[in-house]
């Protein structure tokens, strides 16, 4: 991508880019040119990614967009500014990457183009990797089906005292909800680039979602619905669909609408979202991809791809050690990158990792094949490698299942002597509906390692991590169909850094 970049370091005079910002006029938050808002993401110790996408009629093939970042909200102290070229071929998206910023501090940023100015966003850098960092405050979120509810959860997140939003997948849904729609979604299922772009435009029309993007930096990974339900590598549920072409369209639209760096721009059906961030000396955050590299799900329904719920006796393929949820290369990458010096390792992944048997495991058990239960030997390898290295403070977070689960992680769930070696918090959805609570209640006795299981809650999980403990609160929206809804703390858990396993409190 052809771009112009002029970046001034902290304390230096900012360069002139020919697109002056408005000195005294208010920001045009609802302007035609910045109708999808602004965002920041993937923060590191000296910078982050600043994102926007130009909207409205009459945009040319190449449009210059100015940006600036300041260490005060009034922009009296601009520390860096530059310009990017928004190209029609890439959805007129902007992915600015200021560098040379001070670590571990808050900044404010904005954009200007075609005589209009964006709203102001707030973001921050991470602490230096060697800094004596004592705290990280973050939330985990996922699964925000637009037509299934309103985004009251995002209003509470935007107002909270946090450092990061960790988004764990299903930012959009490629199709329409089969039931209980409360908001209008454009017709059809997304297959082409234009259709995926239209779906993102609908989601980003929500002011509460835009406010959460403008208030805090995000780290993101995807799950299946950014492309297609239950897709696995290059196989979808409908075996006749060309998943290479569909992935190419979906991955490009995802990059165009998310605060990812230029280096992550997809090439055809390939885009790398895997990575690590060290938050000072406190925690290493690992981000993995459980869609692009996995083996197809075992024992799908006849003539279909995708997931199924099967008895172990009827699907011996579930125990095939050659199959992997992450792929062999990514499994090695994860095993080689655990941090043994910091007190915590936080694994951002997409789904429920702990075993969840729907019928008695002593009688063989029944399992859902899309999550880690469909790849049990892969789970054993990942957790076994971490246990062998004695990885400190391992906490796994996930989403996907539209339910709140808090669980112990073990290498071998069939061995009663297998020690708890990590803690799991699988957060519920922002809006997406789940199965009946009665089904979860019936299964919980078969899963004594699961301390909490609720499918009837929408919201997010909030965390505060210190060097000695992790505190988690499950925040539940009171009225998911009301954008003005309040929120209630449904449960609290604590993880002792020296003793894996969540404890109620």
N, C-alpha and C positions, 0 to 999 in steps of 0.2 A: 504494500500500500504506500502510495506516494504521500508524504506528510511533511509539513514544516513544523519544527519545534524550536522554541526559544525559551530556555529555562534559566532563571536567575536563582542563585543559591541564597540560603538564608542570610539576611543582612546585606545582600548586594542589591544594587539598583535593578529593578525589574525591566526587562526589555520591552520595547514598543512593538506591537504586532499589528497596528493599523486598524484595530477594532476596539475603540475606546469604550470602557464601561461607563454607565450612567453615573455621574458624580453625585446627584442628589435625588433623582427620581426613584420611586419604589421599585423593587424587583417585580418583574412581570411573571408571576408564578403560573398564571393561566394563559400565557401568551400562546399564539398559534404555533410558534416555532419550538417551544419546549413543552408541548402538551403531554408528553409521557414522563415529565419530571427529570430528576437528576439522581445520581447514586454514587456511592464510593464502595470500594471493596478490596479484598486481598491485601490488607495493610501489612507493611513490614517496617523495619526500624528506620528507614530513611524516606519512605514514601508510601504510596498506595495507587490505586487506579481510580480516576474520576470519570464518570460516565454520563452521557446524555445521548439523546437521539432527536435529530431535527424532524419536525412534523409540519403539516400544512401544505397548501398547494403551491405550485410554481418553483419548487426546489430544483436547482441545476444539478448537473452531473457531479460537480465538485464545489463544495461550499466551505469557505474558511470559517472556523469557529474559534473564538478566543476563550481562554480560561485563565483564572487567577486564583491563588490560594493565599490566605492571610492568617496571621496568628491572633487576629481579633475580629469580632463579628462585624464591626463597622468598616473593615478593610482599610484602616489607617496604616497598617503595617503589612503590606503585601510582600510576601517572601519569595514567591515564584509566580511567573505567568508565562503563557505560551500560546501557540495556535496549532490546531489540527485541521486537516482537510476531511470533511465529512463527504463520503462518496456514495453515490446512488447504488453502486454495486454491492455495498455493504450496509444498505438500509439507512444511509446518512447517520450512522452511529459514530460516537466519539468516545475514544478510550485514551484519555490523557494520563501520563505517568510522571508526575512531578518527582524530582529526586533531590537529594541533598538536604532534606528536611531534618529537623531535630527529632530525635527518638522520644517516644513515650509522652506525646503531648497532643492536644486538640488543635484542629485547624478549621477554617471556614473557606468555602470555595463557591465559585459561580461561573457561568458561561455567558457569552454574548455572540450573537450572529444575526445578520440581516436586520440590524437596527433594533433588535429586541434583546432583553436580558433575562436570564433564568432567575428562579428563586435562589436563595442561599442555602447551601447544605453544610452540615457539620461532619467532620471526620477526624480520624486520629492515626498516628503512627504507633507501631508496636514498640515496646522497650527494646533496647539493645540486647542482643543475645546473651551478653555476659553481665547485664545489669542485675542488681540484687532486687528482684521484683517480688512483691509480697501479695499481690491480689490481681485477679481477673474476674470480671463480672460479665456474664453472657447469657443468652437464651438460645434454645434450640427450637426450630420451627420447621414445618413441612406441610405439604398437601393442602393447598388452598383453592379447591375447586370453586370457581367464581359463582356459578349459579346455585350452589348448595347452601349459601349463607352469606352473611356480611362479615366485614373485616374488623370487628371491634377489637380483636386481639392485637391487631397492628397499632391501633390507637394507644393501647396501654403500653406496648413495647416502645413506641416512639417517645413516650413521656417518662420512661423508666431511666434510672441511673445505671447505665450499662456501658461496657466497652465494645461489645461485639454482638452481632446477630450471626448465628450459625444456621444457614438454611440447608436442609438435608434432602431436598428433592421434591418433585412434583410442583414446580412453580406454576405451570399451566397444566391443563388437561387437553389432550389432542381431540377428544370427543366430548359429547354432551352427556350430562347425567341422565340416567334412565328414569329417575323418579325425583319427586320433591324439589323441583327447581323453584327458586324464589327470586332469581334475577334473570334477565334476558341475556342470552348468549347468541352470537351470530350462528347462523345455521351451518350444519355440516361438520365433518371430521377433517382435521388438517392432514394433508398429504404433501402439499407443495410449499415452496418458500413463501409465497404470498399468503397462503392460508395460515401458516404458522405465525407470520408477522401480524396478521389480523387478530389472531388469538391473543398474542402478547398485548396488542393495542387495547383490547377489551379489558384484560386484567389490569393493565396500567392506567386505565381510566378511573380506577378507584382511588379517591383522595387519601384514604387512610393508609393504603399500601405505599403510595408515593411519599407520604409523610414519614413513614418508617425508613424508607430508603434515604431520605434527605437528613434524617436525624442521626444515623449511626452507620459505621462501616459494616459491610457484610462479608462473610466467607461462605462460598456456595459450592455445593455439589449437586448433580442431577440424579434423578431416578428414572423410572420408565416413561411417565406421562409427558415429559418434555419431548418425547418421540412418539411412543405408542405403548399401550398397555402390555405389560409383561414381555416386552421384547428382550431378547437375549442375543447379544452380539449381532449377527446379521439374520436372525430368525425372528419373525413376529408371530402373533397368534394366527393371523391369516397367512398361510404358507404361500399364497399366490402373490402377495405384495412384494415388490422389489424393495427390500429393506436398505440396500445400499443407497438408492436414490432418496428414500424417505429420511434416512439418517443424515444424509448430506444436507437436505433442506432444513431439517429440524436443528441440527448442530449449528448451522449458520445463523438461523434465527435466534437461537439461544445466546450465541456469542454477541450478536448485534444488540441484544437487550439486557445484557448483564455486565457488571463491572469486572470484566476479565482483561488481562493485559493483551497487548498486540501479539505477544509471543504465543498466546493460546488460540489465536484465530484458526478455525478449522481448515483442514485441507480435505476436501471431499467429505467422506463419511468418518473422518478421524479428527478428534479433538482431545487434547490432554487436559484433564481437570485434576489429575493426581498431583499432590504436592505436600510440603511441610512448612510450618511456620513455628519458630521458637518465640514464645512470649517471655522475653527476658530469661532469667534463670529459673522460672517457675514451672513452665510446661512446654512440651513439644506437642503441637497439633498436627495430626496426620490426616490427610484427606484422600479417600480412595474412591474408586469407580467400580460399582458392582454390575454394570450393564454392558459396557463396551467390549469386555474381554471374557465374559463368562461362557461356560458351556451351556447349551440349551437345557431347559428344565427337563427333569426325568419324567417319564410316563405321562405325557400330556393326553388330553382327551383325543379320541380317535379323529384323525384328519385335521388336527389343529396343532399349533404350537402353544407356548405359554404354560401357565401354572395349572396345577390340579391339587386336590387333597386326596391322598392315597394311603392305604394300609401298607406298612413296611413289607409285609409278607407278599403283597401283590406287586411290589416294585423294588426288586433287589438292586436296581440301578442306583438307588439312593445311597448305597454303600460302596459305590465304585470309587476307589481312591484316585483314579485318574481325572475325575471331574473336579472343576474348581469354579467358585463364584467370582473370584478376582482374576483368574488366569495365573499361570505359573510364574510369569515374570513379575506381576504385581505382588504376588505372595512373597517372592524373594525380596523385592524392594521394601515391603513392609517389615519383614523379619530382620533385614539388615539395618533398618533405620530407627529401631527403638532406642530411646534415650535412656541411658543408665545413670546419668548424673543429675538430671533435674528430678524434683520430687514427683512430677506428674507426667503421664502420657495420655493424651486425649485423642481417641480415634473417631473421626467423623465418617460414618458410613450410612447406608441407606435404609436398612430394615432391621427387624428383630434378630439379634444374634443368638440369644439363649434358646435352648430347646423349648419348644412349646408343643406338647403332645395333646391332641384332641381326644384321644382315647388312651386307655391304660398302656403305658410302655411295657409293663410286664407281660402283656398279651400281644406285643408287637408294636402297638402304637399306630396312630394315624397322624400324618404330617402334611403341611402345606409346602409345596415344592418350590415356590418362588424365592423364599427367604433362605436363611442359612440351614434350616432343617432339610432343604432339598439338596444340600451340599455338605452333609455332616462331616465327611473326611476332610474337606477343605477347612471347615471350622476347627477341627481338631488340630490340623497342622498350624493354622494361624495362632490359636491360643496355646498350643503346645510349645511353639517356638518362643512365645513371649514368656511362658512359665519357665522354660529352660534357662532363659537369660535373666530370670528374676526381674522383669521389667517393673520399675516402681510406679505406684499410683496409676495403674491402667484403668481408664474409664472409657467405655464405649457408648456413643450416642447414636441414635437412629430415629427413623420415622416410618413412613410407608404404610403402616397397618392401621392408621386412624384410631389408635388406642393408646392409653397410657400404660406402659409396663415398666416396672422397676425390678431388677433381677440380679442374682448372682451368676457370674460366668465361671464355668468349670471346663476343664479339658475333656473329662469323661463323665457324662451325666448318668451312665449306667453303673458306675463304680461309686458306691456310697462313701468310700474313703477319699474320693477325689476332692481336693481342696478348692475352696473359692479362691480364684486367682485374679479376678477383675470384677468391676461393677458395671451394670448396664442401665441406661435410662433411654427407653424408647418412647419418644414423645408423641402425643396425639396430634391430630390435624388442626389447622387453622379453621377449616370449614367442612372438609370432606367427611361424608357419613361412613359409619362402620356397621358391623354386624350387631345383633342383639346382645345386650349385656348378659342375658340368661345363658347364651352359649359360652361366653367367657367364664361365667360362674361355674358352669358344669365341668369345664376343663381344668380349672385352677387346682383341684385336688391332685391331678396327675402331674403337676409342676410345682413341687414344694419350694423350688429355688426362686420362684416368681413371688415377690413380696407384695406386689400391687398390680392389679389388672382391671382397667375400666375402659370399655368401648363406647360409653355414652357421654364422653367429655370432649369438648373442643377447646383449644387454647394453645398454651406453650409451657415449656419448663424453663424456669429461671435458676441460675447457678451463681454462687460466689465461691471462688477457689482461693484458698490461702496456702501457705506452705505446709500446714498441718492438717487441713480438712477441706472437704468440698460439701457445701450446703446446697440442697436442691429443693425448690418449691414448685409444685405442680399447679399452675395457674389456669383456672377453668372459667370460660366465658359463661355468664349467667344466662344470657338469652342469645344464642347463636344467630337468630334471624333479625336481631336488632343492632344496627351499627353503633348505637349509643349505649350498648350493654355495659354493665359493670362486670367485675371479675372477682373470683373467689379463690383462695388458696385451698385446694382440695386435700393436699397431703404435703408433708415435709420429710426429707431424708437427709442423712449425714453419712459421708464416707470419710473414715479416718485414713490419712495418707499411709500410715504404717500397717493398716489392717483392711484388706480388700473386702468389699461387700457393703451394700447400703443398709443403713439402720434407720428405722422410723424415728422421727424426732425433728 
